[in-house]
Amino acid sequence: MTNHPPRPSVLIVDDVPANIRVLAECLRDDYDIHVATGGADALALARRVLPDILLLDVVMPVVDGYEVCRQLKAEAATAGILIIFVTARHAPEDEAHGLSLGAVDYIIKPASPAVVRARVKNHLELRAARLALARQNEELLEAARLREDVDGIMRHDLKAPLTGIIGLPQIILDDGGLTETQAMFLRLIEENGYKMLSMINLSLDLFKIERGTYTLSPEAVDLLAMVRRLFMEFSVLAGPRGLSCRLAVDGREAGPGDVVLVSGERLLLYTMLANCVKNALEASPEGGVVLVDVRPGQPTVIAVRNQGVVPPGMRERFFQKYATEGKSGGTGLGAYSTRLIAESHGGTVRMETCDVQNQTCVSLILPRGDVAACVLRGPATAHVPRGSV
């Protein structure tokens, strides 16, 4: 036996029985009909049967239609009932008042049966569509929450086996009997294992930062030493294309003994700088120069400059999640995570690109925190040769 869905219910309220008969006759084939001849009876019946839609007269003794509408909309159980006024009061201010009380429509008597059927059908379909969209939106939100939970679990669970892998090379090295090449490969496995562990830890941190649940653990960090290390790591990317990397402090070339300290979390700041330097190198033309200019103070500003401009379509959404254009294999997460990290430190980011000068500058603006941003100058300055990092 097939179970048919229940028919929508309509409550018709009018103190004139003939008006009720006209409305009931035009709707009874498609809807379950309930009727009331006064405002008080309408309120009691509406609270009991919870109709889908209410056709409501305005002018009634004791409790008029406006008061019925006001009371029903004020109660959580009945607020969702669709209310259409069907009345002889046709002044614009009457209609405006009825709609302001929460009614969805206003029909002037004498009402055409075809118009009443069409209005009732349309409003019920609109409500059904809104409810379907709300359910779909909740399902999408739940799916997104589930995906994020799974991502977080995977990141967390990957750490245990990876920690075991990292520990094995040292055990094998301690046993001895290896060639230099074999020992080198084991150290490479260990080093890359630590890099993977740092990446997993970082992804967990960024996951928390996105949700505002991350607790920062700042320490004194030397920005210049961090940038120098990055230049070394990116030599494979810079060297084949003849790119130069320059490090400056307040516009002058940094010396080997210079130090600029800020307060921050080392791994996060390293990732932030790595994203900027890597993007600058990838965007530079062959033989180009990437300049990292650190300007200590309150706040401390790190300006990363490169030749080349950001495509017009990317300029407004440069720091947005998944924003990428014309970059093979790009995820659109580098600049986004850079912004997140800067903001987690109480700072900001800024991107400026100039078509005339053919230059782009990404500025990372960080408060100095508990450590005074300072420059300790060494005895000499170092020149970074072209093409080296």
Short mmCIF file of the C-alpha atoms (twelve columns), coordinates in Angstrom:
data_MODEL
# 
_entry.id   MODEL 
# 
loop_
_atom_site.group_PDB 
_atom_site.id 
_atom_site.type_symbol 
_atom_site.label_atom_id 
_atom_site.label_alt_id 
_atom_site.label_comp_id 
_atom_site.label_asym_id 
_atom_site.label_seq_id 
_atom_site.Cartn_x 
_atom_site.Cartn_y 
_atom_site.Cartn_z 
_atom_site.pdbx_PDB_model_num 
ATOM 1   C CA . MET A 1   0.000   0.000  0.000   1 
ATOM 2   C CA . THR A 2   1.406   3.370  -1.041  1 
ATOM 3   C CA . ASN A 3   1.673   6.010  1.692   1 
ATOM 4   C CA . HIS A 4   0.814   9.435  0.309   1 
ATOM 5   C CA . PRO A 5   2.228   12.517 2.052   1 
ATOM 6   C CA . PRO A 6   -0.335  14.443 4.104   1 
ATOM 7   C CA . ARG A 7   -2.087  17.261 2.306   1 
ATOM 8   C CA . PRO A 8   -1.296  20.844 3.370   1 
ATOM 9   C CA . SER A 9   -3.853  22.306 5.747   1 
ATOM 10  C CA . VAL A 10  -5.584  25.675 5.422   1 
ATOM 11  C CA . LEU A 11  -7.382  27.559 8.205   1 
ATOM 12  C CA . ILE A 12  -10.031 30.004 6.915   1 
ATOM 13  C CA . VAL A 13  -11.119 32.714 9.350   1 
ATOM 14  C CA . ASP A 14  -14.037 35.076 8.649   1 
ATOM 15  C CA . ASP A 15  -17.060 36.212 10.665  1 
ATOM 16  C CA . VAL A 16  -19.266 35.891 7.554   1 
ATOM 17  C CA . PRO A 17  -20.056 32.178 6.808   1 
ATOM 18  C CA . ALA A 18  -20.741 32.896 3.123   1 
ATOM 19  C CA . ASN A 19  -17.169 34.162 2.693   1 
ATOM 20  C CA . ILE A 20  -15.834 31.002 4.331   1 
ATOM 21  C CA . ARG A 21  -17.863 28.814 1.958   1 
ATOM 22  C CA . VAL A 22  -16.462 30.584 -1.126  1 
ATOM 23  C CA . LEU A 23  -12.840 30.132 -0.007  1 
ATOM 24  C CA . ALA A 24  -13.370 26.568 1.177   1 
ATOM 25  C CA . GLU A 25  -15.017 25.577 -2.089  1 
ATOM 26  C CA . CYS A 26  -12.075 26.710 -4.195  1 
ATOM 27  C CA . LEU A 27  -9.477  24.980 -2.003  1 
ATOM 28  C CA . ARG A 28  -11.054 21.762 -0.694  1 
ATOM 29  C CA . ASP A 29  -9.809  19.576 -3.584  1 
ATOM 30  C CA . ASP A 30  -6.145  20.132 -2.719  1 
ATOM 31  C CA . TYR A 31  -6.062  21.022 0.987   1 
ATOM 32  C CA . ASP A 32  -7.422  19.972 4.352   1 
ATOM 33  C CA . ILE A 33  -9.772  22.779 5.401   1 
ATOM 34  C CA . HIS A 34  -10.343 24.141 8.912   1 
ATOM 35  C CA . VAL A 35  -12.632 27.104 9.646   1 
ATOM 36  C CA . ALA A 36  -13.240 29.636 12.415  1 
ATOM 37  C CA . THR A 37  -15.740 32.491 12.590  1 
ATOM 38  C CA . GLY A 38  -13.935 34.723 15.086  1 
ATOM 39  C CA . GLY A 39  -10.514 35.816 16.222  1 
ATOM 40  C CA . ALA A 40  -10.534 33.992 19.570  1 
ATOM 41  C CA . ASP A 41  -11.648 30.721 17.948  1 
ATOM 42  C CA . ALA A 42  -8.995  31.189 15.238  1 
ATOM 43  C CA . LEU A 43  -6.232  31.532 17.818  1 
ATOM 44  C CA . ALA A 44  -7.324  28.414 19.702  1 
ATOM 45  C CA . LEU A 45  -7.691  26.357 16.505  1 
ATOM 46  C CA . ALA A 46  -4.388  27.540 15.032  1 
ATOM 47  C CA . ARG A 47  -2.527  26.587 18.212  1 
ATOM 48  C CA . ARG A 48  -4.134  23.149 18.189  1 
ATOM 49  C CA . VAL A 49  -3.903  22.065 14.522  1 
ATOM 50  C CA . LEU A 50  -0.937  24.227 13.368  1 
ATOM 51  C CA . PRO A 51  -2.176  24.802 9.801   1 
ATOM 52  C CA . ASP A 52  0.295   25.384 6.986   1 
ATOM 53  C CA . ILE A 53  -1.466  28.546 5.868   1 
ATOM 54  C CA . LEU A 54  -4.090  30.892 7.309   1 
ATOM 55  C CA . LEU A 55  -6.583  32.934 5.228   1 
ATOM 56  C CA . LEU A 56  -7.524  35.691 7.631   1 
ATOM 57  C CA . ASP A 57  -10.196 38.388 7.568   1 
ATOM 58  C CA . VAL A 58  -9.288  41.697 9.201   1 
ATOM 59  C CA . VAL A 59  -12.592 43.201 10.389  1 
ATOM 60  C CA . MET A 60  -14.023 40.899 13.067  1 
ATOM 61  C CA . PRO A 61  -15.623 41.631 16.451  1 
ATOM 62  C CA . VAL A 62  -13.641 41.459 19.730  1 
ATOM 63  C CA . VAL A 63  -10.364 40.131 18.250  1 
ATOM 64  C CA . ASP A 64  -9.646  41.429 14.764  1 
ATOM 65  C CA . GLY A 65  -7.377  39.849 12.148  1 
ATOM 66  C CA . TYR A 66  -4.429  42.099 12.889  1 
ATOM 67  C CA . GLU A 67  -4.429  41.006 16.540  1 
ATOM 68  C CA . VAL A 68  -4.706  37.337 15.532  1 
ATOM 69  C CA . CYS A 69  -1.682  37.758 13.266  1 
ATOM 70  C CA . ARG A 70  0.316   39.599 15.927  1 
ATOM 71  C CA . GLN A 71  -0.292  36.933 18.568  1 
ATOM 72  C CA . LEU A 72  0.475   34.001 16.280  1 
ATOM 73  C CA . LYS A 73  3.728   35.560 15.075  1 
ATOM 74  C CA . ALA A 74  4.764   36.271 18.664  1 
ATOM 75  C CA . GLU A 75  4.591   32.600 19.664  1 
ATOM 76  C CA . ALA A 76  7.366   30.208 18.620  1 
ATOM 77  C CA . ALA A 77  4.974   27.307 17.973  1 
ATOM 78  C CA . THR A 78  2.786   29.268 15.540  1 
ATOM 79  C CA . ALA A 79  5.244   31.822 14.119  1 
ATOM 80  C CA . GLY A 80  5.874   29.651 11.041  1 
ATOM 81  C CA . ILE A 81  2.234   29.630 9.905   1 
ATOM 82  C CA . LEU A 82  1.879   31.487 6.600   1 
ATOM 83  C CA . ILE A 83  -0.747  34.215 6.899   1 
ATOM 84  C CA . ILE A 84  -2.621  35.804 3.991   1 
ATOM 85  C CA . PHE A 85  -5.069  38.572 4.787   1 
ATOM 86  C CA . VAL A 86  -8.326  38.349 2.784   1 
ATOM 87  C CA . THR A 87  -10.220 41.565 3.504   1 
ATOM 88  C CA . ALA A 88  -12.335 44.386 2.124   1 
ATOM 89  C CA . ARG A 89  -9.961  46.961 3.617   1 
ATOM 90  C CA . HIS A 90  -8.070  48.097 0.563   1 
ATOM 91  C CA . ALA A 91  -6.216  51.271 1.663   1 
ATOM 92  C CA . PRO A 92  -2.454  51.082 1.087   1 
ATOM 93  C CA . GLU A 93  -1.774  51.771 4.760   1 
ATOM 94  C CA . ASP A 94  -3.963  48.798 5.741   1 
ATOM 95  C CA . GLU A 95  -2.017  46.496 3.470   1 
ATOM 96  C CA . ALA A 96  1.317   47.870 4.695   1 
ATOM 97  C CA . HIS A 97  0.249   47.347 8.320   1 
ATOM 98  C CA . GLY A 98  -0.789  43.755 7.649   1 
ATOM 99  C CA . LEU A 99  2.474   42.909 5.937   1 
ATOM 100 C CA . SER A 100 4.460   44.597 8.717   1 
ATOM 101 C CA . LEU A 101 2.865   42.206 11.216  1 
ATOM 102 C CA . GLY A 102 4.358   39.245 9.367   1 
ATOM 103 C CA . ALA A 103 1.728   38.317 6.777   1 
ATOM 104 C CA . VAL A 104 3.082   37.036 3.452   1 
ATOM 105 C CA . ASP A 105 0.287   38.414 1.263   1 
ATOM 106 C CA . TYR A 106 -2.812  40.651 1.191   1 
ATOM 107 C CA . ILE A 107 -5.835  39.869 -1.002  1 
ATOM 108 C CA . ILE A 108 -8.678  42.357 -1.494  1 
ATOM 109 C CA . LYS A 109 -12.307 41.121 -1.384  1 
ATOM 110 C CA . PRO A 110 -14.145 40.048 -3.398  1 
ATOM 111 C CA . ALA A 111 -11.367 37.525 -4.007  1 
ATOM 112 C CA . SER A 112 -11.126 35.623 -7.271  1 
ATOM 113 C CA . PRO A 113 -11.010 31.836 -6.551  1 
ATOM 114 C CA . ALA A 114 -8.284  31.440 -9.184  1 
ATOM 115 C CA . VAL A 115 -6.174  34.149 -7.512  1 
ATOM 116 C CA . VAL A 116 -6.669  32.585 -4.062  1 
ATOM 117 C CA . ARG A 117 -5.635  29.133 -5.329  1 
ATOM 118 C CA . ALA A 118 -2.556  30.578 -7.079  1 
ATOM 119 C CA . ARG A 119 -1.463  32.636 -4.056  1 
ATOM 120 C CA . VAL A 120 -1.874  29.730 -1.629  1 
ATOM 121 C CA . LYS A 121 -0.015  27.339 -3.949  1 
ATOM 122 C CA . ASN A 122 2.832   29.775 -4.605  1 
ATOM 123 C CA . HIS A 123 3.430   30.606 -0.949  1 
ATOM 124 C CA . LEU A 124 3.422   26.963 0.105   1 
ATOM 125 C CA . GLU A 125 5.888   26.107 -2.677  1 
ATOM 126 C CA . LEU A 126 8.127   29.023 -1.694  1 
ATOM 127 C CA . ARG A 127 8.166   27.857 1.910   1 
ATOM 128 C CA . ALA A 128 8.966   24.299 0.846   1 
ATOM 129 C CA . ALA A 129 11.824  25.590 -1.302  1 
ATOM 130 C CA . ARG A 130 13.226  27.658 1.587   1 
ATOM 131 C CA . LEU A 131 13.059  24.672 3.926   1 
ATOM 132 C CA . ALA A 132 14.779  22.467 1.331   1 
ATOM 133 C CA . LEU A 133 17.555  25.059 0.915   1 
ATOM 134 C CA . ALA A 134 17.966  25.300 4.687   1 
ATOM 135 C CA . ARG A 135 18.281  21.513 4.957   1 
ATOM 136 C CA . GLN A 136 20.748  21.417 2.077   1 
ATOM 137 C CA . ASN A 137 22.810  24.198 3.659   1 
ATOM 138 C CA . GLU A 138 22.905  22.325 6.970   1 
ATOM 139 C CA . GLU A 139 23.981  19.149 5.179   1 
ATOM 140 C CA . LEU A 140 26.768  21.046 3.420   1 
ATOM 141 C CA . LEU A 141 27.912  22.572 6.707   1 
ATOM 142 C CA . GLU A 142 27.878  19.159 8.351   1 
ATOM 143 C CA . ALA A 143 29.873  17.696 5.449   1 
ATOM 144 C CA . ALA A 144 32.418  20.515 5.783   1 
ATOM 145 C CA . ARG A 145 32.684  19.927 9.532   1 
ATOM 146 C CA . LEU A 146 33.148  16.199 8.942   1 
ATOM 147 C CA . ARG A 147 35.854  16.802 6.344   1 
ATOM 148 C CA . GLU A 148 37.694  19.136 8.694   1 
ATOM 149 C CA . ASP A 149 37.434  16.606 11.527  1 
ATOM 150 C CA . VAL A 150 38.803  13.855 9.273   1 
ATOM 151 C CA . ASP A 151 41.640  16.126 8.122   1 
ATOM 152 C CA . GLY A 152 42.506  16.915 11.729  1 
ATOM 153 C CA . ILE A 153 42.440  13.233 12.736  1 
ATOM 154 C CA . MET A 154 44.633  12.254 9.773   1 
ATOM 155 C CA . ARG A 155 47.167  14.938 10.609  1 
ATOM 156 C CA . HIS A 156 47.243  13.852 14.232  1 
ATOM 157 C CA . ASP A 157 47.449  10.108 13.473  1 
ATOM 158 C CA . LEU A 158 50.248  10.556 10.937  1 
ATOM 159 C CA . LYS A 159 52.561  11.838 13.645  1 
ATOM 160 C CA . ALA A 160 52.906  8.528  15.520  1 
ATOM 161 C CA . PRO A 161 54.259  6.340  12.660  1 
ATOM 162 C CA . LEU A 162 56.367  9.214  11.341  1 
ATOM 163 C CA . THR A 163 58.039  9.641  14.728  1 
ATOM 164 C CA . GLY A 164 58.965  5.961  14.617  1 
ATOM 165 C CA . ILE A 165 60.438  6.319  11.134  1 
ATOM 166 C CA . ILE A 166 62.520  9.310  12.195  1 
ATOM 167 C CA . GLY A 167 64.057  7.348  15.053  1 
ATOM 168 C CA . LEU A 168 65.244  4.406  12.945  1 
ATOM 169 C CA . PRO A 169 68.117  6.064  10.989  1 
ATOM 170 C CA . GLN A 170 69.996  6.981  14.163  1 
ATOM 171 C CA . ILE A 171 69.635  3.409  15.502  1 
ATOM 172 C CA . ILE A 172 71.069  2.014  12.253  1 
ATOM 173 C CA . LEU A 173 73.870  4.588  12.259  1 
ATOM 174 C CA . ASP A 174 74.794  3.678  15.845  1 
ATOM 175 C CA . ASP A 175 75.219  0.015  14.808  1 
ATOM 176 C CA . GLY A 176 77.912  1.119  12.338  1 
ATOM 177 C CA . GLY A 177 79.310  -0.838 9.413   1 
ATOM 178 C CA . LEU A 178 77.853  1.514  6.787   1 
ATOM 179 C CA . THR A 179 79.535  3.204  3.870   1 
ATOM 180 C CA . GLU A 180 79.620  7.005  3.751   1 
ATOM 181 C CA . THR A 181 76.979  6.964  1.027   1 
ATOM 182 C CA . GLN A 182 74.674  4.747  3.068   1 
ATOM 183 C CA . ALA A 183 75.147  6.946  6.128   1 
ATOM 184 C CA . MET A 184 74.392  10.041 4.023   1 
ATOM 185 C CA . PHE A 185 71.152  8.504  2.756   1 
ATOM 186 C CA . LEU A 186 70.074  7.643  6.303   1 
ATOM 187 C CA . ARG A 187 70.736  11.203 7.475   1 
ATOM 188 C CA . LEU A 188 68.740  12.452 4.476   1 
ATOM 189 C CA . ILE A 189 65.830  10.189 5.480   1 
ATOM 190 C CA . GLU A 190 66.028  11.519 9.030   1 
ATOM 191 C CA . GLU A 191 66.192  15.145 7.879   1 
ATOM 192 C CA . ASN A 192 63.220  14.803 5.552   1 
ATOM 193 C CA . GLY A 193 61.303  12.965 8.245   1 
ATOM 194 C CA . TYR A 194 61.757  15.930 10.548  1 
ATOM 195 C CA . LYS A 195 60.627  18.240 7.754   1 
ATOM 196 C CA . MET A 196 57.467  16.175 7.270   1 
ATOM 197 C CA . LEU A 197 56.812  16.231 11.018  1 
ATOM 198 C CA . SER A 198 57.183  20.020 11.016  1 
ATOM 199 C CA . MET A 199 54.751  20.258 8.103   1 
ATOM 200 C CA . ILE A 200 52.172  18.124 9.934   1 
ATOM 201 C CA . ASN A 201 52.579  20.181 13.099  1 
ATOM 202 C CA . LEU A 202 52.244  23.361 11.050  1 
ATOM 203 C CA . SER A 203 49.063  22.153 9.322   1 
ATOM 204 C CA . LEU A 204 47.542  21.377 12.726  1 
ATOM 205 C CA . ASP A 205 48.537  24.838 13.945  1 
ATOM 206 C CA . LEU A 206 47.029  26.571 10.894  1 
ATOM 207 C CA . PHE A 207 43.859  24.518 11.365  1 
ATOM 208 C CA . LYS A 208 43.562  25.922 14.907  1 
ATOM 209 C CA . ILE A 209 44.483  29.464 13.817  1 
ATOM 210 C CA . GLU A 210 41.648  29.433 11.255  1 
ATOM 211 C CA . ARG A 211 39.212  28.671 14.059  1 
ATOM 212 C CA . GLY A 212 40.690  31.104 16.543  1 
ATOM 213 C CA . THR A 213 41.659  28.348 18.992  1 
ATOM 214 C CA . TYR A 214 45.448  28.511 18.655  1 
ATOM 215 C CA . THR A 215 47.567  29.631 21.607  1 
ATOM 216 C CA . LEU A 216 50.770  31.344 20.513  1 
ATOM 217 C CA . SER A 217 54.045  30.405 22.277  1 
ATOM 218 C CA . PRO A 218 56.380  33.278 21.363  1 
ATOM 219 C CA . GLU A 219 60.135  33.396 21.770  1 
ATOM 220 C CA . ALA A 220 62.934  35.658 20.587  1 
ATOM 221 C CA . VAL A 221 63.500  35.014 16.873  1 
ATOM 222 C CA . ASP A 222 66.304  36.411 14.713  1 
ATOM 223 C CA . LEU A 223 64.659  37.324 11.421  1 
ATOM 224 C CA . LEU A 224 67.937  37.810 9.552   1 
ATOM 225 C CA . ALA A 225 69.245  34.352 10.456  1 
ATOM 226 C CA . MET A 226 65.914  32.899 9.377   1 
ATOM 227 C CA . VAL A 227 66.044  34.652 5.980   1 
ATOM 228 C CA . ARG A 228 69.662  33.550 5.416   1 
ATOM 229 C CA . ARG A 229 68.648  29.945 6.036   1 
ATOM 230 C CA . LEU A 230 65.781  30.321 3.581   1 
ATOM 231 C CA . PHE A 231 68.134  31.661 0.926   1 
ATOM 232 C CA . MET A 232 70.243  28.522 1.343   1 
ATOM 233 C CA . GLU A 233 67.230  26.215 1.126   1 
ATOM 234 C CA . PHE A 234 65.931  27.902 -2.018  1 
ATOM 235 C CA . SER A 235 69.292  27.828 -3.831  1 
ATOM 236 C CA . VAL A 236 68.037  24.928 -5.961  1 
ATOM 237 C CA . LEU A 237 65.113  27.103 -7.090  1 
ATOM 238 C CA . ALA A 238 67.150  30.285 -7.598  1 
ATOM 239 C CA . GLY A 239 70.446  29.021 -9.048  1 
ATOM 240 C CA . PRO A 240 69.318  27.438 -12.356 1 
ATOM 241 C CA . ARG A 241 67.442  30.605 -13.318 1 
ATOM 242 C CA . GLY A 242 70.246  32.983 -12.357 1 
ATOM 243 C CA . LEU A 243 68.214  34.643 -9.597  1 
ATOM 244 C CA . SER A 244 69.856  36.777 -6.927  1 
ATOM 245 C CA . CYS A 245 68.700  37.073 -3.325  1 
ATOM 246 C CA . ARG A 246 69.571  40.166 -1.288  1 
ATOM 247 C CA . LEU A 247 69.100  40.743 2.430   1 
ATOM 248 C CA . ALA A 248 68.928  44.308 3.725   1 
ATOM 249 C CA . VAL A 249 68.294  46.094 7.010   1 
ATOM 250 C CA . ASP A 250 66.660  49.500 6.657   1 
ATOM 251 C CA . GLY A 251 67.723  49.607 3.017   1 
ATOM 252 C CA . ARG A 252 71.417  48.797 3.547   1 
ATOM 253 C CA . GLU A 253 72.920  45.396 2.819   1 
ATOM 254 C CA . ALA A 254 72.872  43.238 5.939   1 
ATOM 255 C CA . GLY A 255 76.202  42.292 7.465   1 
ATOM 256 C CA . PRO A 256 77.040  38.763 8.643   1 
ATOM 257 C CA . GLY A 257 76.880  39.804 12.281  1 
ATOM 258 C CA . ASP A 258 73.606  41.751 12.087  1 
ATOM 259 C CA . VAL A 259 70.703  40.507 14.184  1 
ATOM 260 C CA . VAL A 260 67.060  41.621 14.169  1 
ATOM 261 C CA . LEU A 261 64.960  40.166 16.972  1 
ATOM 262 C CA . VAL A 262 61.186  39.928 17.201  1 
ATOM 263 C CA . SER A 263 58.894  37.965 19.475  1 
ATOM 264 C CA . GLY A 264 57.082  35.159 17.715  1 
ATOM 265 C CA . GLU A 265 56.697  31.445 17.169  1 
ATOM 266 C CA . ARG A 266 59.694  30.166 15.242  1 
ATOM 267 C CA . LEU A 267 58.039  27.554 12.993  1 
ATOM 268 C CA . LEU A 268 55.140  29.838 12.081  1 
ATOM 269 C CA . LEU A 269 57.384  32.794 11.261  1 
ATOM 270 C CA . TYR A 270 59.668  30.544 9.229   1 
ATOM 271 C CA . THR A 271 56.701  29.282 7.206   1 
ATOM 272 C CA . MET A 272 55.423  32.812 6.679   1 
ATOM 273 C CA . LEU A 273 58.775  34.023 5.354   1 
ATOM 274 C CA . ALA A 274 59.275  30.869 3.282   1 
ATOM 275 C CA . ASN A 275 55.935  31.405 1.525   1 
ATOM 276 C CA . CYS A 276 56.849  34.987 0.640   1 
ATOM 277 C CA . VAL A 277 60.393  34.266 -0.559  1 
ATOM 278 C CA . LYS A 278 59.330  31.215 -2.556  1 
ATOM 279 C CA . ASN A 279 56.491  33.137 -4.240  1 
ATOM 280 C CA . ALA A 280 58.864  35.997 -5.058  1 
ATOM 281 C CA . LEU A 281 61.426  33.630 -6.593  1 
ATOM 282 C CA . GLU A 282 58.818  31.781 -8.646  1 
ATOM 283 C CA . ALA A 283 57.349  35.051 -9.940  1 
ATOM 284 C CA . SER A 284 60.711  36.601 -10.856 1 
ATOM 285 C CA . PRO A 285 62.017  36.584 -14.437 1 
ATOM 286 C CA . GLU A 286 65.324  34.865 -15.210 1 
ATOM 287 C CA . GLY A 287 68.229  36.852 -13.808 1 
ATOM 288 C CA . GLY A 288 65.917  38.743 -11.473 1 
ATOM 289 C CA . VAL A 289 66.587  39.919 -7.925  1 
ATOM 290 C CA . VAL A 290 64.582  39.154 -4.797  1 
ATOM 291 C CA . LEU A 291 65.189  41.640 -1.990  1 
ATOM 292 C CA . VAL A 292 64.177  41.033 1.615   1 
ATOM 293 C CA . ASP A 293 64.403  44.346 3.480   1 
ATOM 294 C CA . VAL A 294 63.876  44.129 7.261   1 
ATOM 295 C CA . ARG A 295 62.998  47.394 8.979   1 
ATOM 296 C CA . PRO A 296 63.135  47.014 12.785  1 
ATOM 297 C CA . GLY A 297 60.867  49.050 15.004  1 
ATOM 298 C CA . GLN A 298 57.379  49.108 16.399  1 
ATOM 299 C CA . PRO A 299 56.100  47.513 14.307  1 
ATOM 300 C CA . THR A 300 58.827  45.605 12.488  1 
ATOM 301 C CA . VAL A 301 58.266  45.500 8.713   1 
ATOM 302 C CA . ILE A 302 59.625  42.784 6.422   1 
ATOM 303 C CA . ALA A 303 59.356  43.824 2.775   1 
ATOM 304 C CA . VAL A 304 59.851  41.113 0.139   1 
ATOM 305 C CA . ARG A 305 60.365  42.642 -3.321  1 
ATOM 306 C CA . ASN A 306 60.663  41.009 -6.722  1 
ATOM 307 C CA . GLN A 307 60.481  41.969 -10.372 1 
ATOM 308 C CA . GLY A 308 57.218  41.131 -12.093 1 
ATOM 309 C CA . VAL A 309 53.614  42.054 -11.334 1 
ATOM 310 C CA . VAL A 310 50.646  40.208 -9.876  1 
ATOM 311 C CA . PRO A 311 47.958  39.463 -12.518 1 
ATOM 312 C CA . PRO A 312 45.038  41.951 -12.319 1 
ATOM 313 C CA . GLY A 313 42.565  39.185 -11.513 1 
ATOM 314 C CA . MET A 314 44.595  38.215 -8.435  1 
ATOM 315 C CA . ARG A 315 45.220  41.602 -6.882  1 
ATOM 316 C CA . GLU A 316 42.004  41.949 -4.882  1 
ATOM 317 C CA . ARG A 317 42.039  38.329 -3.681  1 
ATOM 318 C CA . PHE A 318 45.798  37.824 -3.273  1 
ATOM 319 C CA . PHE A 319 45.543  36.763 0.397   1 
ATOM 320 C CA . GLN A 320 42.257  34.866 0.094   1 
ATOM 321 C CA . LYS A 321 42.040  31.114 0.553   1 
ATOM 322 C CA . TYR A 322 42.557  29.062 -2.638  1 
ATOM 323 C CA . ALA A 323 43.334  32.193 -4.696  1 
ATOM 324 C CA . THR A 324 45.721  31.243 -7.515  1 
ATOM 325 C CA . GLU A 325 46.167  32.100 -11.183 1 
ATOM 326 C CA . GLY A 326 48.549  30.884 -13.872 1 
ATOM 327 C CA . LYS A 327 50.624  28.806 -11.455 1 
ATOM 328 C CA . SER A 328 50.896  25.121 -12.267 1 
ATOM 329 C CA . GLY A 329 50.247  23.031 -9.176  1 
ATOM 330 C CA . GLY A 330 49.391  26.091 -7.083  1 
ATOM 331 C CA . THR A 331 47.053  25.494 -4.142  1 
ATOM 332 C CA . GLY A 332 46.269  29.115 -3.325  1 
ATOM 333 C CA . LEU A 333 47.210  28.494 0.320   1 
ATOM 334 C CA . GLY A 334 50.667  30.115 0.536   1 
ATOM 335 C CA . ALA A 335 49.627  33.767 0.709   1 
ATOM 336 C CA . TYR A 336 46.533  32.823 2.710   1 
ATOM 337 C CA . SER A 337 48.567  31.044 5.402   1 
ATOM 338 C CA . THR A 338 50.996  33.984 5.390   1 
ATOM 339 C CA . ARG A 339 48.125  36.298 6.288   1 
ATOM 340 C CA . LEU A 340 46.858  33.903 8.970   1 
ATOM 341 C CA . ILE A 341 50.273  33.653 10.598  1 
ATOM 342 C CA . ALA A 342 50.843  37.410 10.563  1 
ATOM 343 C CA . GLU A 343 47.416  38.006 12.111  1 
ATOM 344 C CA . SER A 344 48.008  35.316 14.747  1 
ATOM 345 C CA . HIS A 345 51.023  37.396 15.834  1 
ATOM 346 C CA . GLY A 346 48.908  40.549 15.978  1 
ATOM 347 C CA . GLY A 347 50.250  41.802 12.665  1 
ATOM 348 C CA . THR A 348 49.022  42.438 9.136   1 
ATOM 349 C CA . VAL A 349 50.100  41.869 5.539   1 
ATOM 350 C CA . ARG A 350 50.040  44.106 2.480   1 
ATOM 351 C CA . MET A 351 50.699  43.531 -1.216  1 
ATOM 352 C CA . GLU A 352 51.615  46.283 -3.676  1 
ATOM 353 C CA . THR A 353 52.250  45.693 -7.369  1 
ATOM 354 C CA . CYS A 354 53.221  48.313 -9.951  1 
ATOM 355 C CA . ASP A 355 52.854  47.813 -13.702 1 
ATOM 356 C CA . VAL A 356 55.038  50.842 -14.483 1 
ATOM 357 C CA . GLN A 357 58.003  49.726 -12.342 1 
ATOM 358 C CA . ASN A 358 57.295  46.042 -13.047 1 
ATOM 359 C CA . GLN A 359 57.708  45.284 -9.359  1 
ATOM 360 C CA . THR A 360 55.772  43.614 -6.532  1 
ATOM 361 C CA . CYS A 361 56.264  44.050 -2.800  1 
ATOM 362 C CA . VAL A 362 54.699  41.950 -0.051  1 
ATOM 363 C CA . SER A 363 55.033  43.602 3.371   1 
ATOM 364 C CA . LEU A 364 54.757  41.624 6.605   1 
ATOM 365 C CA . ILE A 365 54.037  43.955 9.504   1 
ATOM 366 C CA . LEU A 366 54.671  42.468 12.948  1 
ATOM 367 C CA . PRO A 367 54.492  43.987 16.429  1 
ATOM 368 C CA . ARG A 368 57.711  43.475 18.355  1 
ATOM 369 C CA . GLY A 369 55.907  41.807 21.284  1 
ATOM 370 C CA . ASP A 370 57.881  41.146 24.465  1 
ATOM 371 C CA . VAL A 371 61.238  41.315 22.651  1 
ATOM 372 C CA . ALA A 372 62.357  44.739 21.529  1 
ATOM 373 C CA . ALA A 373 63.029  44.648 17.790  1 
ATOM 374 C CA . CYS A 374 66.677  45.587 17.537  1 
ATOM 375 C CA . VAL A 375 69.615  45.553 15.170  1 
ATOM 376 C CA . LEU A 376 72.976  44.347 16.399  1 
ATOM 377 C CA . ARG A 377 75.455  45.293 13.676  1 
ATOM 378 C CA . GLY A 378 78.452  43.149 12.934  1 
ATOM 379 C CA . PRO A 379 81.862  44.502 11.970  1 
ATOM 380 C CA . ALA A 380 81.341  44.154 8.230   1 
ATOM 381 C CA . THR A 381 78.706  43.788 5.587   1 
ATOM 382 C CA . ALA A 382 78.443  40.892 3.194   1 
ATOM 383 C CA . HIS A 383 77.730  41.055 -0.502  1 
ATOM 384 C CA . VAL A 384 75.547  38.279 -1.860  1 
ATOM 385 C CA . PRO A 385 76.887  37.429 -5.335  1 
ATOM 386 C CA . ARG A 386 74.488  37.346 -8.251  1 
ATOM 387 C CA . GLY A 387 72.844  33.970 -8.688  1 
ATOM 388 C CA . SER A 388 73.790  32.740 -5.214  1 
ATOM 389 C CA . VAL A 389 71.692  32.466 -2.118  1 
# 
